Amino acid sequence: MGAMIPEKLLHYILYFGSMAFIGWIIEVVYRSCKEKRLVNAGFLSGPVVPIYGFGAVIITAVNTEARSLPPVPAWLITLLSPTALEYAGSWFTERIFGVTLWDYRGERFNVRGRICLRFSVYWACCAALLVLVIQPAVFTRIKALGPYLSHFAAGAFFAYIVADAAHSVCALFNFKTFQADVAALLAKGRQFRPAFGFSEGARGKKPKLPAEIRRVIKPLAAFPSLRKGFRSDLPAFPDWIRNRLEKRLWNDKKKH
């Protein structure tokens, strides 16, 4: 075949994808149980949460390099690496996108709301499980794919992740713009009106939410921290839109 991706890089691409998918499953189960409804968690639209993929790759790389150290500092560095990644990820999204995607200020022993002791302990346990059990099993299955199937899978995943990431970044910037516009309407005492061409549907049928609203549902559904600021802007919407958003995003089961 043509130009070959170096085997180690190829394996790490597939490892990243596998762990990002496993992370998505973990987030969906955790968030769905916590909110008592099905939640498609994560920044992207598809079934991956990239920070878990990055975390797994970083933990594995750190653990590999730390093996030359005595056992205690080697494990200490390995177990702290996911917390360092979480802090860096929070700082990055705040600086680049101007949004807080998770906020631990309600937790004890937190650092600027970006990390906290409770979740650091969770991540440390996950890091140990990853290094001792999951990583060897996943790499064994990746190596069993062979070079041709591995290249195809890595190429398909890379194309997907680039497209999904570009779409999700646009959605996040769109959310920021939309939230600013709604806040400006509220400050002026005005109310949101759907764009030209919106139809409320046939008589007796529940109307679809306007396109502008549907585009911001995913970021709001995926990240509870975004909802905190957005909820104060709900009075800018007509009652039927506000009620639908409250029911969908805050699990408000009141009948309106």
LUMVOKE-805937 format. One record per residue (C-alpha): residue number from 1; x, y, z. Coordinates in nm, 4 decimals, always signed. Layout:
<sites>
(site NUM; (X; Y; Z))
...
</sites>
This chain:
<sites>
(site 1; (+0.0000; +0.0000; +0.0000))
(site 2; (+0.1027; +0.3668; -0.0196))
(site 3; (+0.2613; +0.5739; +0.2500))
(site 4; (+0.2273; +0.3940; +0.5810))
(site 5; (+0.1550; +0.5608; +0.9139))
(site 6; (+0.4219; +0.4604; +1.1681))
(site 7; (+0.2894; +0.1632; +1.3628))
(site 8; (+0.3193; +0.3266; +1.7040))
(site 9; (+0.1338; +0.6401; +1.5898))
(site 10; (-0.1308; +0.4257; +1.4210))
(site 11; (-0.1908; +0.2292; +1.7397))
(site 12; (-0.2161; +0.5456; +1.9471))
(site 13; (-0.4725; +0.6983; +1.7077))
(site 14; (-0.6912; +0.3906; +1.7448))
(site 15; (-0.6263; +0.3828; +2.1192))
(site 16; (-0.7355; +0.7477; +2.1417))
(site 17; (-1.0549; +0.6691; +1.9517))
(site 18; (-1.1324; +0.3620; +2.1602))
(site 19; (-1.0879; +0.5449; +2.4898))
(site 20; (-1.2832; +0.8486; +2.3687))
(site 21; (-1.5732; +0.6126; +2.2921))
(site 22; (-1.5445; +0.4369; +2.6300))
(site 23; (-1.5356; +0.7801; +2.7943))
(site 24; (-1.8557; +0.8743; +2.6122))
(site 25; (-2.0256; +0.5630; +2.7534))
(site 26; (-1.9064; +0.6507; +3.1049))
(site 27; (-2.0302; +1.0097; +3.0725))
(site 28; (-2.3679; +0.9069; +2.9293))
(site 29; (-2.4295; +0.6521; +3.2062))
(site 30; (-2.3127; +0.8892; +3.4828))
(site 31; (-2.5010; +1.1942; +3.3568))
(site 32; (-2.8161; +1.0017; +3.2656))
(site 33; (-2.8328; +0.8456; +3.6130))
(site 34; (-2.7648; +1.1804; +3.7785))
(site 35; (-3.0227; +1.3746; +3.5746))
(site 36; (-3.2696; +1.0831; +3.5505))
(site 37; (-3.3007; +1.1174; +3.1736))
(site 38; (-3.0975; +1.0108; +2.8719))
(site 39; (-2.8138; +1.2573; +2.8126))
(site 40; (-2.5850; +1.2551; +2.5070))
(site 41; (-2.2877; +1.3886; +2.6980))
(site 42; (-1.9764; +1.5533; +2.5646))
(site 43; (-1.8600; +1.8371; +2.3447))
(site 44; (-1.8979; +1.6599; +2.0113))
(site 45; (-2.2165; +1.5438; +1.8423))
(site 46; (-2.1070; +1.1821; +1.8000))
(site 47; (-2.0323; +0.9080; +2.0556))
(site 48; (-1.6882; +1.0286; +2.1642))
(site 49; (-1.5567; +1.2481; +2.4447))
(site 50; (-1.2072; +1.3545; +2.3296))
(site 51; (-1.0764; +1.4499; +2.6740))
(site 52; (-1.0976; +1.0827; +2.7737))
(site 53; (-0.8966; +0.9907; +2.4652))
(site 54; (-0.6366; +1.2567; +2.5410))
(site 55; (-0.6355; +1.1502; +2.9054))
(site 56; (-0.5756; +0.7844; +2.8204))
(site 57; (-0.2948; +0.8691; +2.5769))
(site 58; (-0.1284; +1.1068; +2.8227))
(site 59; (-0.1591; +0.8647; +3.1161))
(site 60; (-0.0151; +0.5826; +2.9063))
(site 61; (+0.2714; +0.7986; +2.7759))
(site 62; (+0.3483; +0.9369; +3.1239))
(site 63; (+0.3403; +0.5897; +3.2779))
(site 64; (+0.5732; +0.4574; +3.0081))
(site 65; (+0.8254; +0.7374; +3.0673))
(site 66; (+0.7918; +0.7144; +3.4472))
(site 67; (+0.8864; +0.3476; +3.4590))
(site 68; (+1.2520; +0.4501; +3.4863))
(site 69; (+1.1709; +0.6143; +3.8222))
(site 70; (+1.1228; +0.4403; +4.1578))
(site 71; (+0.7705; +0.2913; +4.1952))
(site 72; (+0.6274; +0.5538; +4.4353))
(site 73; (+0.7055; +0.8686; +4.2319))
(site 74; (+0.6254; +0.6819; +3.9080))
(site 75; (+0.2745; +0.5972; +4.0278))
(site 76; (+0.2275; +0.9406; +4.1850))
(site 77; (+0.3000; +1.1115; +3.8526))
(site 78; (+0.0748; +0.8661; +3.6660))
(site 79; (-0.2196; +0.9104; +3.9045))
(site 80; (-0.1952; +1.2908; +3.9044))
(site 81; (-0.1699; +1.3243; +3.5257))
(site 82; (-0.5502; +1.3117; +3.4597))
(site 83; (-0.6089; +1.5907; +3.7117))
(site 84; (-0.3419; +1.8017; +3.5418))
(site 85; (-0.5137; +1.7373; +3.2073))
(site 86; (-0.8550; +1.8324; +3.3483))
(site 87; (-0.7185; +2.1620; +3.4798))
(site 88; (-0.5458; +2.2355; +3.1477))
(site 89; (-0.8624; +2.1461; +2.9533))
(site 90; (-1.0763; +2.3779; +3.1649))
(site 91; (-0.8253; +2.6628; +3.1329))
(site 92; (-0.8048; +2.6120; +2.7550))
(site 93; (-1.1811; +2.6195; +2.6941))
(site 94; (-1.2188; +2.9285; +2.9137))
(site 95; (-0.9405; +3.1149; +2.7330))
(site 96; (-1.0191; +3.0054; +2.3760))
(site 97; (-1.3985; +2.9775; +2.3809))
(site 98; (-1.4799; +3.1993; +2.6778))
(site 99; (-1.7068; +2.9370; +2.8368))
(site 100; (-1.6848; +2.7168; +3.1452))
(site 101; (-1.7739; +2.3617; +3.0446))
(site 102; (-1.7503; +2.2190; +3.3977))
(site 103; (-1.7496; +2.3913; +3.7318))
(site 104; (-1.6526; +2.2340; +4.0654))
(site 105; (-1.7060; +2.5434; +4.2771))
(site 106; (-1.9810; +2.3599; +4.4624))
(site 107; (-1.7359; +2.0852; +4.5606))
(site 108; (-1.5056; +2.0962; +4.8615))
(site 109; (-1.1315; +2.1370; +4.8049))
(site 110; (-1.1602; +2.2720; +4.4514))
(site 111; (-0.9083; +2.4874; +4.2632))
(site 112; (-1.0857; +2.7720; +4.0781))
(site 113; (-1.3689; +2.5326; +4.0021))
(site 114; (-1.1510; +2.3529; +3.7460))
(site 115; (-1.0516; +2.0532; +3.9563))
(site 116; (-1.1571; +1.9173; +4.2941))
(site 117; (-1.0413; +1.6496; +4.5353))
(site 118; (-1.3382; +1.4151; +4.4868))
(site 119; (-1.3033; +1.3900; +4.1096))
(site 120; (-0.9232; +1.3798; +4.1311))
(site 121; (-0.9607; +1.0647; +4.3417))
(site 122; (-1.2004; +0.9237; +4.0798))
(site 123; (-0.9549; +1.0012; +3.7991))
(site 124; (-0.6657; +0.8474; +3.9952))
(site 125; (-0.8628; +0.5237; +4.0371))
(site 126; (-0.9483; +0.5291; +3.6671))
(site 127; (-0.5813; +0.5872; +3.5794))
(site 128; (-0.4757; +0.2833; +3.7817))
(site 129; (-0.7486; +0.0709; +3.6185))
(site 130; (-0.6436; +0.1994; +3.2771))
(site 131; (-0.2744; +0.1163; +3.3184))
(site 132; (-0.3243; -0.2230; +3.4825))
(site 133; (-0.6270; -0.3617; +3.2948))
(site 134; (-0.7769; -0.1569; +3.0113))
(site 135; (-0.4658; -0.0392; +2.8256))
(site 136; (-0.3129; -0.3871; +2.7748))
(site 137; (-0.6477; -0.5307; +2.6602))
(site 138; (-0.7186; -0.2470; +2.4140))
(site 139; (-0.3691; -0.2504; +2.2622))
(site 140; (-0.3874; -0.6297; +2.2216))
(site 141; (-0.7070; -0.5940; +2.0171))
(site 142; (-0.5680; -0.3039; +1.8147))
(site 143; (-0.2580; -0.5019; +1.7205))
(site 144; (-0.4797; -0.7936; +1.6157))
(site 145; (-0.6446; -0.5788; +1.3464))
(site 146; (-0.3423; -0.5949; +1.1180))
(site 147; (-0.1931; -0.3075; +0.9121))
(site 148; (-0.4628; -0.2752; +0.6417))
(site 149; (-0.7664; -0.2691; +0.8702))
(site 150; (-0.5801; -0.0487; +1.1191))
(site 151; (-0.5022; +0.2109; +0.8509))
(site 152; (-0.8618; +0.2107; +0.7283))
(site 153; (-1.0047; +0.2453; +1.0807))
(site 154; (-0.7577; +0.5198; +1.1768))
(site 155; (-0.8278; +0.7153; +0.8560))
(site 156; (-1.2051; +0.6885; +0.8991))
(site 157; (-1.1858; +0.7937; +1.2624))
(site 158; (-0.9558; +1.0875; +1.1857))
(site 159; (-1.1887; +1.2154; +0.9110))
(site 160; (-1.4884; +1.1833; +1.1403))
(site 161; (-1.3266; +1.3522; +1.4409))
(site 162; (-1.2081; +1.6512; +1.2341))
(site 163; (-1.5547; +1.7036; +1.0818))
(site 164; (-1.7359; +1.6598; +1.4134))
(site 165; (-1.4914; +1.8846; +1.6014))
(site 166; (-1.5299; +2.1628; +1.3413))
(site 167; (-1.9100; +2.1387; +1.3629))
(site 168; (-1.9079; +2.1370; +1.7443))
(site 169; (-1.6690; +2.4332; +1.7705))
(site 170; (-1.9005; +2.6311; +1.5428))
(site 171; (-2.1951; +2.5268; +1.7608))
(site 172; (-2.0169; +2.6505; +2.0722))
(site 173; (-1.9367; +2.9896; +1.9181))
(site 174; (-2.2958; +3.0065; +1.7932))
(site 175; (-2.4164; +2.9420; +2.1467))
(site 176; (-2.2073; +3.2296; +2.2822))
(site 177; (-2.3409; +3.4673; +2.0171))
(site 178; (-2.6994; +3.3549; +2.0703))
(site 179; (-2.6722; +3.3916; +2.4480))
(site 180; (-2.5332; +3.7440; +2.4119))
(site 181; (-2.8164; +3.8387; +2.1750))
(site 182; (-3.0810; +3.7011; +2.4127))
(site 183; (-2.9253; +3.8826; +2.7083))
(site 184; (-2.9303; +4.2072; +2.5068))
(site 185; (-3.3008; +4.1560; +2.4277))
(site 186; (-3.3766; +4.0956; +2.7923))
(site 187; (-3.1864; +4.4089; +2.8971))
(site 188; (-3.3969; +4.6143; +2.6547))
(site 189; (-3.7209; +4.4603; +2.7805))
(site 190; (-3.7833; +4.2935; +2.4458))
(site 191; (-3.8715; +3.9321; +2.3652))
(site 192; (-3.7148; +3.6765; +2.1341))
(site 193; (-3.8863; +3.6286; +1.8003))
(site 194; (-3.8031; +3.3385; +1.5646))
(site 195; (-3.6366; +3.4206; +1.2337))
(site 196; (-3.8403; +3.4828; +0.9196))
(site 197; (-3.9937; +3.1653; +0.7802))
(site 198; (-4.0635; +2.9943; +1.1142))
(site 199; (-4.3894; +2.8013; +1.1238))
(site 200; (-4.5654; +2.7036; +1.4461))
(site 201; (-4.7093; +2.3925; +1.2804))
(site 202; (-5.0583; +2.2700; +1.2135))
(site 203; (-5.3422; +2.3378; +1.4538))
(site 204; (-5.3438; +2.0936; +1.7445))
(site 205; (-4.9822; +1.9867; +1.6893))
(site 206; (-4.6951; +2.0834; +1.9121))
(site 207; (-4.4754; +2.3298; +1.7157))
(site 208; (-4.1083; +2.2604; +1.6623))
(site 209; (-3.8611; +2.4785; +1.8419))
(site 210; (-3.7151; +2.7457; +1.6097))
(site 211; (-3.3867; +2.6583; +1.4392))
(site 212; (-3.1974; +2.9161; +1.6476))
(site 213; (-3.3071; +2.7354; +1.9639))
(site 214; (-3.2403; +2.3849; +1.8346))
(site 215; (-2.8811; +2.4800; +1.7493))
(site 216; (-2.8014; +2.5636; +2.1128))
(site 217; (-2.9738; +2.2607; +2.2676))
(site 218; (-2.6694; +2.0305; +2.2353))
(site 219; (-2.4199; +2.2522; +2.4228))
(site 220; (-2.6792; +2.3233; +2.6919))
(site 221; (-2.7744; +1.9567; +2.7278))
(site 222; (-2.4124; +1.8406; +2.7367))
(site 223; (-2.2783; +2.0911; +2.9903))
(site 224; (-2.4852; +2.1786; +3.3002))
(site 225; (-2.2510; +2.4698; +3.3782))
(site 226; (-2.3693; +2.6480; +3.0607))
(site 227; (-2.7296; +2.6228; +3.1758))
(site 228; (-2.6684; +2.8236; +3.4919))
(site 229; (-2.6109; +3.1492; +3.3048))
(site 230; (-2.8608; +3.0709; +3.0326))
(site 231; (-3.1521; +3.0117; +3.2691))
(site 232; (-3.1501; +3.3746; +3.3780))
(site 233; (-3.2199; +3.4684; +3.0141))
(site 234; (-3.5297; +3.2486; +2.9824))
(site 235; (-3.7743; +3.5382; +3.0488))
(site 236; (-3.6732; +3.6726; +2.7058))
(site 237; (-3.8546; +3.3814; +2.5375))
(site 238; (-4.2269; +3.3345; +2.4743))
(site 239; (-4.3971; +3.1107; +2.7306))
(site 240; (-4.4220; +2.8060; +2.5042))
(site 241; (-4.0495; +2.8145; +2.4211))
(site 242; (-3.9490; +2.8809; +2.7807))
(site 243; (-4.1647; +2.5928; +2.9061))
(site 244; (-4.0205; +2.3528; +2.6490))
(site 245; (-3.6636; +2.4498; +2.7410))
(site 246; (-3.7282; +2.4145; +3.1138))
(site 247; (-3.8773; +2.0700; +3.0654))
(site 248; (-3.6002; +1.9521; +2.8353))
(site 249; (-3.2946; +2.1022; +3.0036))
(site 250; (-3.3927; +2.1237; +3.3678))
(site 251; (-3.6236; +1.8233; +3.3775))
(site 252; (-3.9090; +2.0461; +3.4860))
(site 253; (-4.2040; +1.8066; +3.4853))
(site 254; (-4.4671; +2.0665; +3.5627))
(site 255; (-4.7523; +2.0778; +3.3150))
(site 256; (-4.8014; +2.4171; +3.1579))
</sites>
